[in-house]
Amino acid sequence: MTAITLVQGDITEQTADAIVNAANSSLLGGGGVDGAIHRRGGPAILEECRKLRASVYGGGLPTGRAVATTAGKLNAAHVIHTVGPVWTPGEDRSALLASCYRQSLRIAAELGARTVAFPAISTGIYGWPIADGARIAVRTVREAAAPPVEEVRFVLFDQEAYDAFEAALAEPAKPAKPARH
């Protein structure tokens, strides 16, 4: 079973096999977590992102998808870039947010990552309400995490985010739905 832990702090200071970047679709850096990861990780991350843009993701990385690059100078082997949805009142985009976590965990497992550090995807400039974002993140990780991932660490920038994730973790895991025949 994958352990889920919470840390309040800066994701760029974490030691993990993979650090997840709440990227924008350009993959070329930006603000918030994305900009911090690119600045701290150095030019090797941007160089690999540019190669991805020049080949597979010419139009940008689609929302809900994920892709891995080197971690450059970060204390990790890989950065997994995922593009979260912008929160839109009146439109349920929660499946796209869940996909960010699911796709990132799939790639982490393919890379053999045992520890994965996540930010609170889409809850910053993209406006997703933190309590709802935390519930979606925790539920998705509980359902999707599998070996070799041993630990998923949510690295939360402030106390409000930490409290929201702590509350989401306190909610009991919902049992899997029985298969229909």
OpenMM code with the backbone's topology and positions (N, CA, C; nanometers):
from openmm import Vec3, app, unit

residues = "MET THR ALA ILE THR LEU VAL GLN GLY ASP ILE THR GLU GLN THR ALA ASP ALA ILE VAL ASN ALA ALA ASN SER SER LEU LEU GLY GLY GLY GLY VAL ASP GLY ALA ILE HIS ARG ARG GLY GLY PRO ALA ILE LEU GLU GLU CYS ARG LYS LEU ARG ALA SER VAL TYR GLY GLY GLY LEU PRO THR GLY ARG ALA VAL ALA THR THR ALA GLY LYS LEU ASN ALA ALA HIS VAL ILE HIS THR VAL GLY PRO VAL TRP THR PRO GLY GLU ASP ARG SER ALA LEU LEU ALA SER CYS TYR ARG GLN SER LEU ARG ILE ALA ALA GLU LEU GLY ALA ARG THR VAL ALA PHE PRO ALA ILE SER THR GLY ILE TYR GLY TRP PRO ILE ALA ASP GLY ALA ARG ILE ALA VAL ARG THR VAL ARG GLU ALA ALA ALA PRO PRO VAL GLU GLU VAL ARG PHE VAL LEU PHE ASP GLN GLU ALA TYR ASP ALA PHE GLU ALA ALA LEU ALA GLU PRO ALA LYS PRO ALA LYS PRO ALA ARG HIS".split()
positions = [
    Vec3(0.0848, -0.1185, 0.0000),
    Vec3(0.0000, 0.0000, 0.0000),
    Vec3(0.0893, 0.1248, 0.0000),
    Vec3(0.0526, 0.2217, -0.0782),
    Vec3(0.1288, 0.3452, -0.0888),
    Vec3(0.0972, 0.4359, 0.0296),
    Vec3(0.2013, 0.4854, 0.0954),
    Vec3(0.1849, 0.5805, 0.2052),
    Vec3(0.1615, 0.7192, 0.1465),
    Vec3(0.0721, 0.7941, 0.2089),
    Vec3(0.0465, 0.9325, 0.1689),
    Vec3(0.0885, 1.0211, 0.2855),
    Vec3(0.1808, 1.1135, 0.2582),
    Vec3(0.2276, 1.2039, 0.3621),
    Vec3(0.2077, 1.3486, 0.3191),
    Vec3(0.2047, 1.4375, 0.4175),
    Vec3(0.1880, 1.5808, 0.3929),
    Vec3(0.3082, 1.6561, 0.4479),
    Vec3(0.3525, 1.7552, 0.3727),
    Vec3(0.4623, 1.8412, 0.4147),
    Vec3(0.4236, 1.9835, 0.3785),
    Vec3(0.4427, 2.0764, 0.4715),
    Vec3(0.4245, 2.2163, 0.4360),
    Vec3(0.5612, 2.2712, 0.3996),
    Vec3(0.5739, 2.3253, 0.2791),
    Vec3(0.7029, 2.3782, 0.2380),
    Vec3(0.7127, 2.4005, 0.0892),
    Vec3(0.8359, 2.4015, 0.0436),
    Vec3(0.8699, 2.4319, -0.0950),
    Vec3(0.9020, 2.3014, -0.1677),
    Vec3(0.8266, 2.2694, -0.2707),
    Vec3(0.8462, 2.1434, -0.3426),
    Vec3(0.9854, 2.1334, -0.4060),
    Vec3(1.0466, 2.2462, -0.4375),
    Vec3(1.1795, 2.2416, -0.4999),
    Vec3(1.2878, 2.2004, -0.4014),
    Vec3(1.2569, 2.1954, -0.2740),
    Vec3(1.3538, 2.1538, -0.1725),
    Vec3(1.3374, 2.0072, -0.1330),
    Vec3(1.2444, 1.9379, -0.1948),
    Vec3(1.2178, 1.7983, -0.1613),
    Vec3(1.3182, 1.7040, -0.2259),
    Vec3(1.3452, 1.5946, -0.1571),
    Vec3(1.4225, 1.4847, -0.2126),
    Vec3(1.3230, 1.3740, -0.2422),
    Vec3(1.3115, 1.3375, -0.3685),
    Vec3(1.2177, 1.2339, -0.4116),
    Vec3(1.2671, 1.1777, -0.5440),
    Vec3(1.2170, 1.0607, -0.5803),
    Vec3(1.2532, 1.0052, -0.7109),
    Vec3(1.1923, 1.0892, -0.8234),
    Vec3(1.0714, 1.1391, -0.8000),
    Vec3(1.0040, 1.2228, -0.8994),
    Vec3(0.9330, 1.3381, -0.8301),
    Vec3(0.9458, 1.4556, -0.8871),
    Vec3(0.8734, 1.5739, -0.8410),
    Vec3(0.7761, 1.6115, -0.9509),
    Vec3(0.6515, 1.6320, -0.9135),
    Vec3(0.5494, 1.6673, -1.0119),
    Vec3(0.5409, 1.8197, -1.0225),
    Vec3(0.5386, 1.8661, -1.1457),
    Vec3(0.5293, 2.0079, -1.1768),
    Vec3(0.3887, 2.0401, -1.2252),
    Vec3(0.3248, 2.1358, -1.1594),
    Vec3(0.1962, 2.1877, -1.2067),
    Vec3(0.2288, 2.2847, -1.3202),
    Vec3(0.2472, 2.2289, -1.4389),
    Vec3(0.2976, 2.3028, -1.5544),
    Vec3(0.1866, 2.3739, -1.6302),
    Vec3(0.2259, 2.4686, -1.7136),
    Vec3(0.1311, 2.5209, -1.8110),
    Vec3(0.1524, 2.4423, -1.9400),
    Vec3(0.0609, 2.4519, -2.0315),
    Vec3(0.0650, 2.3658, -2.1501),
    Vec3(0.1866, 2.3906, -2.2396),
    Vec3(0.2495, 2.5067, -2.2289),
    Vec3(0.3654, 2.5355, -2.3131),
    Vec3(0.4869, 2.4522, -2.2746),
    Vec3(0.4911, 2.4050, -2.1512),
    Vec3(0.6057, 2.3326, -2.0952),
    Vec3(0.7318, 2.4188, -2.0857),
    Vec3(0.7194, 2.5477, -2.1023),
    Vec3(0.8370, 2.6336, -2.1077),
    Vec3(0.8552, 2.7195, -1.9826),
    Vec3(0.7950, 2.6766, -1.8726),
    Vec3(0.8067, 2.7521, -1.7482),
    Vec3(0.6943, 2.8533, -1.7372),
    Vec3(0.6835, 2.9111, -1.6220),
    Vec3(0.5765, 3.0072, -1.5985),
    Vec3(0.5881, 3.0600, -1.4573),
    Vec3(0.4745, 3.0811, -1.3934),
    Vec3(0.4739, 3.1301, -1.2568),
    Vec3(0.4522, 3.0173, -1.1582),
    Vec3(0.4391, 3.0508, -1.0329),
    Vec3(0.4073, 2.9544, -0.9283),
    Vec3(0.5046, 2.8375, -0.9218),
    Vec3(0.4496, 2.7186, -0.9004),
    Vec3(0.5293, 2.5964, -0.8909),
    Vec3(0.6115, 2.5758, -1.0176),
    Vec3(0.5503, 2.5972, -1.1321),
    Vec3(0.6165, 2.5763, -1.2606),
    Vec3(0.7437, 2.6609, -1.2714),
    Vec3(0.7328, 2.7879, -1.2449),
    Vec3(0.8484, 2.8764, -1.2524),
    Vec3(0.9547, 2.8393, -1.1503),
    Vec3(0.9122, 2.8047, -1.0281),
    Vec3(1.0070, 2.7681, -0.9227),
    Vec3(1.0855, 2.6428, -0.9605),
    Vec3(1.0185, 2.5428, -1.0168),
    Vec3(1.0855, 2.4192, -1.0572),
    Vec3(1.1856, 2.4471, -1.1690),
    Vec3(1.1470, 2.5256, -1.2667),
    Vec3(1.2388, 2.5586, -1.3765),
    Vec3(1.3590, 2.6392, -1.3257),
    Vec3(1.3354, 2.7369, -1.2378),
    Vec3(1.4463, 2.8179, -1.1857),
    Vec3(1.5434, 2.7331, -1.1047),
    Vec3(1.4896, 2.6548, -1.0122),
    Vec3(1.5755, 2.5761, -0.9214),
    Vec3(1.6396, 2.4573, -0.9934),
    Vec3(1.5682, 2.3981, -1.0875),
    Vec3(1.6212, 2.2818, -1.1593),
    Vec3(1.7231, 2.3172, -1.2650),
    Vec3(1.7198, 2.4397, -1.3103),
    Vec3(1.8182, 2.4843, -1.4081),
    Vec3(1.7793, 2.4570, -1.5524),
    Vec3(1.8685, 2.4911, -1.6447),
    Vec3(1.8368, 2.4892, -1.7875),
    Vec3(1.8146, 2.3504, -1.8478),
    Vec3(1.8582, 2.2444, -1.7828),
    Vec3(1.8407, 2.1097, -1.8398),
    Vec3(1.6921, 2.0750, -1.8538),
    Vec3(1.6105, 2.1192, -1.7587),
    Vec3(1.4664, 2.0908, -1.7658),
    Vec3(1.4060, 2.1621, -1.8862),
    Vec3(1.4355, 2.2903, -1.9007),
    Vec3(1.3827, 2.3687, -2.0130),
    Vec3(1.4290, 2.3106, -2.1457),
    Vec3(1.5530, 2.2656, -2.1523),
    Vec3(1.6057, 2.2079, -2.2756),
    Vec3(1.5246, 2.0841, -2.3165),
    Vec3(1.4963, 1.9956, -2.2215),
    Vec3(1.4159, 1.8769, -2.2539),
    Vec3(1.2726, 1.9149, -2.2897),
    Vec3(1.2184, 2.0146, -2.2209),
    Vec3(1.0827, 2.0605, -2.2529),
    Vec3(1.0765, 2.1174, -2.3950),
    Vec3(1.1778, 2.1898, -2.4339),
    Vec3(1.1820, 2.2446, -2.5702),
    Vec3(1.1859, 2.1322, -2.6736),
    Vec3(1.2607, 2.0263, -2.6451),
    Vec3(1.2660, 1.9114, -2.7361),
    Vec3(1.1291, 1.8451, -2.7467),
    Vec3(1.0577, 1.8350, -2.6349),
    Vec3(0.9222, 1.7780, -2.6384),
    Vec3(0.8294, 1.8650, -2.7223),
    Vec3(0.8418, 1.9966, -2.7088),
    Vec3(0.7591, 2.0890, -2.7876),
    Vec3(0.7930, 2.0792, -2.9357),
    Vec3(0.9184, 2.0548, -2.9681),
    Vec3(0.9607, 2.0473, -3.1077),
    Vec3(0.9231, 1.9138, -3.1722),
    Vec3(0.8849, 1.8161, -3.0909),
    Vec3(0.8518, 1.6842, -3.1466),
    Vec3(0.7081, 1.6453, -3.1144),
    Vec3(0.6891, 1.5806, -3.0050),
    Vec3(0.5602, 1.5199, -2.9693),
    Vec3(0.4510, 1.6216, -2.9347),
    Vec3(0.4878, 1.7280, -2.8628),
    Vec3(0.3871, 1.8212, -2.8108),
    Vec3(0.4011, 1.9605, -2.8724),
    Vec3(0.3998, 1.9658, -3.0039),
    Vec3(0.4125, 2.0923, -3.0749),
    Vec3(0.3053, 2.1929, -3.0382),
    Vec3(0.1861, 2.1446, -3.0106),
    Vec3(0.0766, 2.2329, -2.9716),
    Vec3(0.0646, 2.2504, -2.8220),
    Vec3(0.1595, 2.1958, -2.7478),
    Vec3(0.1554, 2.2030, -2.6023),
    Vec3(0.1026, 2.0739, -2.5423),
    Vec3(0.1279, 2.0549, -2.4155),
    Vec3(0.0813, 1.9367, -2.3438),
    Vec3(-0.0664, 1.9561, -2.3084),
    Vec3(-0.1525, 1.8624, -2.3483),
    Vec3(-0.2953, 1.8775, -2.3196),
    Vec3(-0.3268, 1.8707, -2.1690),
    Vec3(-0.4305, 1.9386, -2.1282),
    Vec3(-0.4772, 1.9354, -1.9902),
    Vec3(-0.5081, 1.7912, -1.9496),
    Vec3(-0.4624, 1.7556, -1.8296),
    Vec3(-0.4863, 1.6214, -1.7769),
    Vec3(-0.3805, 1.5199, -1.8142),
    Vec3(-0.2896, 1.5549, -1.9019),
    Vec3(-0.1824, 1.4646, -1.9449),
    Vec3(-0.0560, 1.4943, -1.8662),
    Vec3(0.0430, 1.4049, -1.8759),
    Vec3(0.1687, 1.4231, -1.8050),
    Vec3(0.2835, 1.3689, -1.8884),
    Vec3(0.4023, 1.4247, -1.8665),
    Vec3(0.5232, 1.3823, -1.9374),
    Vec3(0.6422, 1.4060, -1.8441),
    Vec3(0.7451, 1.3226, -1.8566),
    Vec3(0.8610, 1.3340, -1.7680),
    Vec3(0.9821, 1.3917, -1.8391),
    Vec3(1.0642, 1.4632, -1.7616),
    Vec3(1.1938, 1.5124, -1.8071),
    Vec3(1.2950, 1.4870, -1.6954),
    Vec3(1.4181, 1.5256, -1.7216),
    Vec3(1.5190, 1.5262, -1.6170),
    Vec3(1.4741, 1.6221, -1.5070),
    Vec3(1.5372, 1.6102, -1.3911),
    Vec3(1.5093, 1.7034, -1.2817),
    Vec3(1.6193, 1.8075, -1.2677),
    Vec3(1.7173, 1.8018, -1.3570),
    Vec3(1.8243, 1.9014, -1.3518),
    Vec3(1.8931, 1.9025, -1.2166),
    Vec3(1.8965, 2.0183, -1.1531),
    Vec3(1.9657, 2.0363, -1.0251),
    Vec3(1.8780, 2.0057, -0.9033),
    Vec3(1.7540, 1.9642, -0.9243),
    Vec3(1.6665, 1.9285, -0.8117),
    Vec3(1.7142, 1.7977, -0.7496),
    Vec3(1.6744, 1.7721, -0.6265),
    Vec3(1.7085, 1.6473, -0.5576),
    Vec3(1.6106, 1.5374, -0.5964),
    Vec3(1.6056, 1.5097, -0.7252),
    Vec3(1.5152, 1.4096, -0.7805),
    Vec3(1.5768, 1.3588, -0.9103),
    Vec3(1.5288, 1.2452, -0.9549),
    Vec3(1.5753, 1.1933, -1.0836),
    Vec3(1.4918, 1.2487, -1.1990),
    Vec3(1.3637, 1.2767, -1.1714),
    Vec3(1.2721, 1.3168, -1.2779),
    Vec3(1.1791, 1.4280, -1.2303),
    Vec3(1.1368, 1.5095, -1.3260),
    Vec3(1.0233, 1.5994, -1.3057),
    Vec3(0.9138, 1.5477, -1.3973),
    Vec3(0.7957, 1.5290, -1.3403),
    Vec3(0.6785, 1.4897, -1.4185),
    Vec3(0.5918, 1.6146, -1.4320),
    Vec3(0.5779, 1.6618, -1.5551),
    Vec3(0.5009, 1.7832, -1.5833),
    Vec3(0.3574, 1.7425, -1.6148),
    Vec3(0.2618, 1.8073, -1.5495),
    Vec3(0.1216, 1.7817, -1.5786),
    Vec3(0.0473, 1.9145, -1.5844),
    Vec3(-0.0493, 1.9225, -1.6720),
    Vec3(-0.1245, 2.0471, -1.6911),
    Vec3(-0.2626, 2.0311, -1.6280),
    Vec3(-0.2833, 2.1036, -1.5199),
    Vec3(-0.4123, 2.0997, -1.4525),
    Vec3(-0.5141, 2.1882, -1.5215),
    Vec3(-0.6412, 2.1603, -1.4960),
    Vec3(-0.7468, 2.2436, -1.5537),
    Vec3(-0.7650, 2.3735, -1.4762),
    Vec3(-0.8078, 2.4749, -1.5467),
    Vec3(-0.8494, 2.5992, -1.4830),
    Vec3(-0.9896, 2.5735, -1.4273),
    Vec3(-1.0121, 2.6117, -1.3006),
    Vec3(-1.1433, 2.5923, -1.2394),
    Vec3(-1.2429, 2.6871, -1.3039),
    Vec3(-1.3567, 2.6317, -1.3420),
    Vec3(-1.4605, 2.7094, -1.4075),
    Vec3(-1.5935, 2.6817, -1.3376),
    Vec3(-1.6527, 2.7827, -1.2734),
    Vec3(-1.7823, 2.7603, -1.2100),
    Vec3(-1.8842, 2.7143, -1.3141),
    Vec3(-1.9647, 2.6176, -1.2781),
    Vec3(-2.0687, 2.5708, -1.3686),
    Vec3(-2.0239, 2.4635, -1.4661),
    Vec3(-1.8944, 2.4294, -1.4662),
    Vec3(-1.8448, 2.3244, -1.5541),
    Vec3(-1.7613, 2.2280, -1.4702),
    Vec3(-1.8017, 2.1022, -1.4665),
    Vec3(-1.7296, 2.0029, -1.3867),
    Vec3(-1.6070, 1.9545, -1.4630),
    Vec3(-1.4900, 1.9997, -1.4194),
    Vec3(-1.3649, 1.9598, -1.4828),
    Vec3(-1.2833, 1.8699, -1.3892),
    Vec3(-1.3506, 1.8113, -1.2882),
    Vec3(-1.2807, 1.7300, -1.1886),
    Vec3(-1.2156, 1.6060, -1.2490),
    Vec3(-1.2710, 1.5513, -1.3560),
    Vec3(-1.2089, 1.4343, -1.4194),
    Vec3(-1.0721, 1.4712, -1.4775),
    Vec3(-1.0581, 1.5931, -1.5281),
    Vec3(-0.9283, 1.6379, -1.5797),
    Vec3(-0.8272, 1.6549, -1.4669),
    Vec3(-0.8733, 1.7070, -1.3524),
    Vec3(-0.7830, 1.7225, -1.2388),
    Vec3(-0.7395, 1.5847, -1.1878),
    Vec3(-0.8326, 1.4928, -1.1757),
    Vec3(-0.7981, 1.3565, -1.1326),
    Vec3(-0.7004, 1.2928, -1.2309),
    Vec3(-0.7190, 1.3186, -1.3586),
    Vec3(-0.6300, 1.2637, -1.4609),
    Vec3(-0.4856, 1.3111, -1.4412),
    Vec3(-0.4665, 1.4333, -1.3956),
    Vec3(-0.3305, 1.4831, -1.3700),
    Vec3(-0.2583, 1.3940, -1.2700),
    Vec3(-0.3269, 1.3600, -1.1617),
    Vec3(-0.2665, 1.2748, -1.0583),
    Vec3(-0.2489, 1.1323, -1.1102),
    Vec3(-0.3498, 1.0805, -1.1768),
    Vec3(-0.3446, 0.9430, -1.2282),
    Vec3(-0.2331, 0.9260, -1.3315),
    Vec3(-0.2260, 1.0189, -1.4284),
    Vec3(-0.1233, 1.0112, -1.5324),
    Vec3(0.0168, 1.0290, -1.4742),
    Vec3(0.0308, 1.1187, -1.3777),
    Vec3(0.1609, 1.1395, -1.3137),
    Vec3(0.2057, 1.0138, -1.2399),
    Vec3(0.1133, 0.9473, -1.1716),
    Vec3(0.1479, 0.8238, -1.1008),
    Vec3(0.1819, 0.7113, -1.1982),
    Vec3(0.1126, 0.7058, -1.3100),
    Vec3(0.1424, 0.6043, -1.4120),
    Vec3(0.2843, 0.6225, -1.4634),
    Vec3(0.3199, 0.7456, -1.4950),
    Vec3(0.4552, 0.7729, -1.5443),
    Vec3(0.5581, 0.7444, -1.4355),
    Vec3(0.5284, 0.7836, -1.3120),
    Vec3(0.6210, 0.7570, -1.2014),
    Vec3(0.6481, 0.6070, -1.1897),
    Vec3(0.5430, 0.5264, -1.1987),
    Vec3(0.5592, 0.3814, -1.1899),
    Vec3(0.6429, 0.3291, -1.3068),
    Vec3(0.6174, 0.3795, -1.4265),
    Vec3(0.6960, 0.3385, -1.5441),
    Vec3(0.8441, 0.3724, -1.5275),
    Vec3(0.8727, 0.4814, -1.4568),
    Vec3(1.0098, 0.5244, -1.4335),
    Vec3(1.0749, 0.4507, -1.3160),
    Vec3(0.9948, 0.3733, -1.2432),
    Vec3(1.0460, 0.3019, -1.1264),
    Vec3(1.0573, 0.3888, -1.0024),
    Vec3(0.9882, 0.5010, -1.0006),
    Vec3(0.9948, 0.5928, -0.8864),
    Vec3(0.9274, 0.5315, -0.7639),
    Vec3(0.9973, 0.5380, -0.6513),
    Vec3(0.9405, 0.4892, -0.5253),
    Vec3(0.8787, 0.6034, -0.4448),
    Vec3(0.9318, 0.7253, -0.4611),
    Vec3(0.8778, 0.8417, -0.3911),
    Vec3(0.8403, 0.9490, -0.4924),
    Vec3(0.7215, 1.0062, -0.4762),
    Vec3(0.6706, 1.1081, -0.5674),
    Vec3(0.6194, 1.2255, -0.4847),
    Vec3(0.6654, 1.3451, -0.5168),
    Vec3(0.6209, 1.4665, -0.4485),
    Vec3(0.5289, 1.5453, -0.5411),
    Vec3(0.4086, 1.5732, -0.4923),
    Vec3(0.3075, 1.6477, -0.5679),
    Vec3(0.2812, 1.7838, -0.5043),
    Vec3(0.2564, 1.8861, -0.5857),
    Vec3(0.1972, 2.0097, -0.5339),
    Vec3(0.0444, 1.9928, -0.5365),
    Vec3(-0.0261, 2.0938, -0.4915),
    Vec3(-0.1727, 2.0949, -0.4999),
    Vec3(-0.2091, 2.1497, -0.6375),
    Vec3(-0.2191, 2.0611, -0.7347),
    Vec3(-0.2385, 2.0979, -0.8752),
    Vec3(-0.3670, 2.1788, -0.8948),
    Vec3(-0.3563, 2.2856, -0.9709),
    Vec3(-0.4661, 2.3742, -1.0124),
    Vec3(-0.5220, 2.4640, -0.9024),
    Vec3(-0.4691, 2.4567, -0.7790),
    Vec3(-0.5276, 2.5339, -0.6693),
    Vec3(-0.4662, 2.6721, -0.6522),
    Vec3(-0.3684, 2.7061, -0.7329),
    Vec3(-0.3091, 2.8395, -0.7260),
    Vec3(-0.3756, 2.9314, -0.8260),
    Vec3(-0.2987, 2.9761, -0.9230),
    Vec3(-0.3462, 3.0712, -1.0223),
    Vec3(-0.4628, 3.0163, -1.1051),
    Vec3(-0.4755, 2.8827, -1.1131),
    Vec3(-0.5850, 2.8227, -1.1899),
    Vec3(-0.7164, 2.8224, -1.1123),
    Vec3(-0.7139, 2.8653, -0.9865),
    Vec3(-0.8346, 2.8971, -0.9121),
    Vec3(-0.9163, 2.7828, -0.8545),
    Vec3(-0.8667, 2.6595, -0.8574),
    Vec3(-0.9463, 2.5482, -0.8057),
    Vec3(-0.9600, 2.5634, -0.6545),
    Vec3(-1.0819, 2.5545, -0.5987),
    Vec3(-1.0984, 2.5654, -0.4525),
    Vec3(-1.0164, 2.4571, -0.3812),
    Vec3(-0.9377, 2.4981, -0.2831),
    Vec3(-0.8409, 2.4090, -0.2207),
    Vec3(-0.9043, 2.2857, -0.1568),
    Vec3(-1.0171, 2.2997, -0.0883),
    Vec3(-1.0775, 2.1831, -0.0225),
    Vec3(-1.1208, 2.0790, -0.1255),
    Vec3(-1.1805, 2.1239, -0.2351),
    Vec3(-1.2232, 2.0314, -0.3399),
    Vec3(-1.1020, 1.9708, -0.4107),
    Vec3(-1.0018, 2.0524, -0.4393),
    Vec3(-0.8799, 2.0020, -0.5023),
    Vec3(-0.8115, 1.8970, -0.4163),
    Vec3(-0.8111, 1.9183, -0.2850),
    Vec3(-0.7506, 1.8218, -0.1927),
    Vec3(-0.8271, 1.6900, -0.1938),
    Vec3(-0.9592, 1.6969, -0.1913),
    Vec3(-1.0403, 1.5731, -0.1939),
    Vec3(-1.0149, 1.4937, -0.3220),
    Vec3(-1.0116, 1.5627, -0.4346),
    Vec3(-0.9872, 1.4948, -0.5631),
    Vec3(-0.8472, 1.4329, -0.5641),
    Vec3(-0.7480, 1.5075, -0.5169),
    Vec3(-0.6098, 1.4579, -0.5158),
    Vec3(-0.5961, 1.3336, -0.4287),
    Vec3(-0.6450, 1.3402, -0.3072),
    Vec3(-0.6307, 1.2275, -0.2138),
    Vec3(-0.7080, 1.1062, -0.2642),
    Vec3(-0.8310, 1.1265, -0.3086),
    Vec3(-0.9107, 1.0140, -0.3593),
    Vec3(-0.8414, 0.9474, -0.4789),
    Vec3(-0.7918, 1.0287, -0.5710),
    Vec3(-0.7281, 0.9739, -0.6908),
    Vec3(-0.6009, 0.8982, -0.6555),
    Vec3(-0.5192, 0.9534, -0.5678),
    Vec3(-0.3960, 0.8852, -0.5280),
    Vec3(-0.4271, 0.7538, -0.4572),
    Vec3(-0.5275, 0.7557, -0.3710),
    Vec3(-0.5655, 0.6309, -0.3026),
    Vec3(-0.6068, 0.5232, -0.4028),
    Vec3(-0.6763, 0.5639, -0.5084),
    Vec3(-0.7249, 0.4681, -0.6084),
    Vec3(-0.6177, 0.4270, -0.7085),
    Vec3(-0.5250, 0.5179, -0.7406),
    Vec3(-0.4335, 0.4939, -0.8531),
    Vec3(-0.2927, 0.4511, -0.8146),
    Vec3(-0.2472, 0.4838, -0.6952),
    Vec3(-0.1086, 0.4534, -0.6593),
    Vec3(-0.0878, 0.3025, -0.6506),
    Vec3(0.0215, 0.2587, -0.7075),
    Vec3(0.0539, 0.1160, -0.7113),
    Vec3(0.2055, 0.1007, -0.7133),
    Vec3(0.2556, -0.0195, -0.6806),
    Vec3(0.4001, -0.0404, -0.6854),
    Vec3(0.4543, -0.0002, -0.8220),
    Vec3(0.5734, 0.0494, -0.8276),
    Vec3(0.6728, 0.0609, -0.7222),
    Vec3(0.6590, 0.1856, -0.6341),
    Vec3(0.5576, 0.2704, -0.6560),
    Vec3(0.5426, 0.3920, -0.5755),
    Vec3(0.5080, 0.3527, -0.4318),
    Vec3(0.5993, 0.3854, -0.3404),
    Vec3(0.5817, 0.3531, -0.1993),
    Vec3(0.5283, 0.4714, -0.1193),
    Vec3(0.5651, 0.5934, -0.1635),
    Vec3(0.5208, 0.7127, -0.0914),
    Vec3(0.4798, 0.8216, -0.1888),
    Vec3(0.3623, 0.8777, -0.1647),
    Vec3(0.3188, 0.9995, -0.2324),
    Vec3(0.3201, 1.1078, -0.1263),
    Vec3(0.3954, 1.2125, -0.1552),
    Vec3(0.4096, 1.3233, -0.0610),
    Vec3(0.3450, 1.4463, -0.1232),
    Vec3(0.2453, 1.5000, -0.0554),
    Vec3(0.1862, 1.6258, -0.0996),
    Vec3(0.2646, 1.7378, -0.0309),
    Vec3(0.3261, 1.8224, -0.1109),
    Vec3(0.4055, 1.9330, -0.0588),
    Vec3(0.3225, 2.0591, -0.0773),
    Vec3(0.2804, 2.1147, 0.0343),
    Vec3(0.1796, 2.2208, 0.0342),
    Vec3(0.2415, 2.3511, 0.0808),
    Vec3(0.2175, 2.4540, 0.0027),
    Vec3(0.2870, 2.5804, 0.0203),
    Vec3(0.2475, 2.6549, 0.1475),
    Vec3(0.1209, 2.6462, 0.1886),
    Vec3(0.0786, 2.7243, 0.3052),
    Vec3(-0.0107, 2.6418, 0.3982),
    Vec3(-0.0436, 2.7013, 0.5113),
    Vec3(-0.1215, 2.6309, 0.6140),
    Vec3(-0.2615, 2.5968, 0.5654),
    Vec3(-0.3237, 2.6846, 0.4883),
    Vec3(-0.4583, 2.6575, 0.4374),
    Vec3(-0.4592, 2.5304, 0.3524),
    Vec3(-0.3621, 2.5166, 0.2636),
    Vec3(-0.3535, 2.3976, 0.1790),
    Vec3(-0.3243, 2.2735, 0.2637),
    Vec3(-0.2334, 2.2869, 0.3594),
    Vec3(-0.2012, 2.1742, 0.4471),
    Vec3(-0.3267, 2.1269, 0.5209),
    Vec3(-0.4006, 2.2221, 0.5779),
    Vec3(-0.5225, 2.1875, 0.6520),
    Vec3(-0.6253, 2.1194, 0.5619),
    Vec3(-0.6398, 2.1663, 0.4387),
    Vec3(-0.7360, 2.1069, 0.3456),
    Vec3(-0.6965, 1.9627, 0.3119),
    Vec3(-0.5683, 1.9380, 0.2888),
    Vec3(-0.5228, 1.8027, 0.2581),
    Vec3(-0.5317, 1.7125, 0.3810),
    Vec3(-0.5054, 1.7688, 0.4971),
    Vec3(-0.5177, 1.6909, 0.6211),
    Vec3(-0.6631, 1.6465, 0.6406),
    Vec3(-0.7577, 1.7364, 0.6133),
    Vec3(-0.8996, 1.7018, 0.6234),
    Vec3(-0.9378, 1.5958, 0.5200),
    Vec3(-0.8867, 1.6080, 0.3987),
    Vec3(-0.9170, 1.5093, 0.2946),
    Vec3(-0.8609, 1.3723, 0.3314),
    Vec3(-0.7431, 1.3697, 0.3907),
    Vec3(-0.6834, 1.2421, 0.4330),
    Vec3(-0.7619, 1.1774, 0.5463),
    Vec3(-0.8261, 1.2601, 0.6291),
    Vec3(-0.9032, 1.2081, 0.7424),
    Vec3(-1.0332, 1.1417, 0.6972),
    Vec3(-1.0802, 1.1759, 0.5761),
    Vec3(-1.2013, 1.1130, 0.5239),
    Vec3(-1.1710, 0.9671, 0.4929),
    Vec3(-1.2622, 0.8770, 0.5279),
    Vec3(-1.2360, 0.7356, 0.4992),
    Vec3(-1.2317, 0.7104, 0.3490),
    Vec3(-1.1451, 0.6179, 0.3120),
    Vec3(-1.1359, 0.5785, 0.1706),
    Vec3(-1.2645, 0.5062, 0.1337),
    Vec3(-1.3176, 0.5393, 0.0176),
    Vec3(-1.4397, 0.4732, -0.0276),
    Vec3(-1.4027, 0.3374, -0.0855),
    Vec3(-1.4801, 0.2334, -0.0510),
    Vec3(-1.4505, 0.1014, -0.1058),
    Vec3(-1.4728, 0.0992, -0.2575),
    Vec3(-1.3966, 0.0156, -0.3239),
    Vec3(-1.4111, 0.0024, -0.4687),
    Vec3(-1.5510, -0.0475, -0.5024),
    Vec3(-1.6043, 0.0024, -0.6129),
    Vec3(-1.7364, -0.0420, -0.6578),
    Vec3(-1.7242, -0.1822, -0.7162),
    Vec3(-1.8220, -0.2695, -0.6860),
    Vec3(-1.8156, -0.4040, -0.7428),
    Vec3(-1.8323, -0.3978, -0.8942),
    Vec3(-1.7649, -0.4901, -0.9625),
    Vec3(-1.7728, -0.4963, -1.1088),
    Vec3(-1.9116, -0.5397, -1.1508),
    Vec3(-1.9581, -0.4817, -1.2613),
    Vec3(-2.0884, -0.5203, -1.3151),
    Vec3(-2.0694, -0.6320, -1.4155),
    Vec3(-2.1615, -0.7232, -1.4158),
    Vec3(-2.1537, -0.8374, -1.5096),
    Vec3(-2.2632, -0.8299, -1.6113),
] * unit.nanometer
topology = app.Topology()
chain = topology.addChain("A")
for resn in residues:
    res = topology.addResidue(resn, chain)
    for name in ("N", "CA", "C"):
        topology.addAtom(name, app.Element.getBySymbol(name[0]), res)
